[in-house]
Amino acid sequence: MSIEIRNVNKHFGTFQALSDVNLDIASGELLALLGPSGCGKTTLLRIIAGLETPDTGSIHFSGEDTTDVHVRERNVGFVFQHYALFRHMSVFENVAFGLRVKPRGQRPSDAQIKQKVTDLLKLVQLDWLADRYPSQLSGGQRQRIALARALAVEPQVLLLDEPFGALDAKVRKELRRWLRRLHDELHVTSIFVTHDQEEALEVADRVVLMNKGVVEQSGSPQDVWDHPASPFVYGFLGDVNLFHGRAHEGLLHLDGVAIHTPEHADAQNAQAFAYVRPHDLDVQRYTPGASGIVATLSRAIVVGPIARLELLPVENNQPAGHDPLIEAQIPAQQFRELGFKEGETLVVSPRKARVFLQPQAS
Amino acid sequence: MNQNNIRTAQRGTTEAPWVRYALTGIALVFMFLFLVLPLAAVATEALRKGWDAYAEALREPDAWSAIRLTFITALVAVPLNLVFGVAAAWCIAKYEFKGKSFLTTLIDLPFSVSPVVAGLIYVLVFGAQGWFGPWLAEHDIKIVFAVPGIILATIFVTFPFIARELIPLMQAQGNDEEQAAQVLGATGWQTFWYVTLPNIKWGLIYGVILCNARAMGEFGAVSVVSGHIRGQTNTMPLHVEILYNEYQSVAAFAVASLLALLALVTLAIKSVAEWRMESELKALAELPPERPTPARGATAGIAN
């Protein structure tokens, strides 16, 4: 089932949680709403579910206006961040709940309920836990039971609020893969909220980046990673170094180095800044006259295959409030071959950068 | 070396034996002096002239009517407060609205007001010289110095017990489970009946027990509105006072022993409730935490 979100606004007191959000979600898509905390992603999810009502704007399920349809009637599956399992009910009863509360006419028989619940518990691989209570389950097990419970009513849409947020790193990774495979099997339109860019990029078909109540960018994981639409997206998707300089006729001039920026070919001596990923920085030993930013190696962290270098520029002309530290990543192998020592003077030059013009104040 | 370490660790977390024994001893002596001894005194005084005199004192018509009135009062006040208490706790714990803290304070009011004042309020409002006095007299409705007044005063005094017991419990539980139930298609009533109520069951039982004990034992407020008409508007606590003032100590203590018995029954119910809950939890905790079969590897693939 497809979902259209049209001009949705939502305030909480004076705080604008969502401003004029428009989004189309295709049928069978697995979509990630990604953003920092407070960006409105959970509010949007709850509005889609019907747990919140938008101040203005509308929600359409398969083209039909669902804005005023009660949450009970929307037939959505919702997995809460902390699962919200019914603590006094066994796992079996938790999953059966959605079937048991159906109006008498639509309610399946006890045998059908038992069959359905058993099937779902098998699907989430926890059929052996049917008689347990939620307090006796691990976090990952609770998560999967919450999912089985949501699927029991055969929802048209599956909504997951920070589905892996409360789990430890290893379980999270397992469940991520598992959710992806489950989606490939069931093909139910699914939306999940996360603040973890790795999670969103790995699991989703499409990532919607949100910031301060606004959709910043929406696209496939590869697309948003390769072509971030705004400085926010670039910064949110991974570690970045920020350099300030001047853009002039297709070149960004930093101190000691110039970067090609063909997209700003007609910029005339404009204030600009460049975002550079740590692995897009070349690091060499300092030789007089070398082009690049001269910096001292203040710390090198070499654990595993990547060496992470923290460098302090010798001439620090960053505007106040910016961290002057430059982070570079080079293969550990290369680091060992070059034999850098902490305290040494090096030259850093960006191989690739994303340049944004400073919005003109005047 | 290792043993030494363990010993110091123990010393750090527990007191010396004599401190423990002294503290336990003081607590026991206190309990004996202030709880056990008075209860024993009530029992011995009541039975001083033997079982027959005891039974006679309870069978006496005025005593019997006081017992009946007490039970009727509790039977009306407790269910009403059950409904009010759950409703008040529900809206305070699960919703955000303006004036919420004011409502919370209002619920506590009966705790902070002297029961005598509570009684006087009803006399002032419903009494012959009160606001509604003339109107009530016209329609031949008696509230003050009659059973309705006693019930009203009891409801007022016992109002906070159930709500107070439930509010922190419901606040701690939040409303995630209720929302989950709604998303799954449950109606408001189904949500309350299948999700909210089972979660607050033990708190509710405890609140009802406390509320009932106070409803039966209330003296001050009831004393003001009752008018002390023997055989008609006397509850058990009022009857005890009258008998005591008339130097009928055996009869007084006989009725008092019933109230004391009520306290013991209350305690027993509470202990049983707590014990049941604990054994339930213990039975759950003994289940194995992991899948019992060795088919761990088989779980890696997704069942179809």
Interface residues (C-beta under 8 A of the other chain):
Chain A: A49 G50 L51 V71 R72 E73 N75 V76 G77 F78 F80 H82 A84 L85 F86 R87 H88 M89 F97 G98 V101 K102 K122 L123 Q125 W128 D131 R132 Y133 S135 Q136 R149 A150 A152 V153 W178 R181 L182 E185
Chain B: D176 E177 Q179 A180 A181 Q182 V183 L184 G185 A186 T187 Q190 Y194 V195 P198 N199 K201 L284 A285 L287 P289 R291 P292 T293 T299 I302 A303 N304
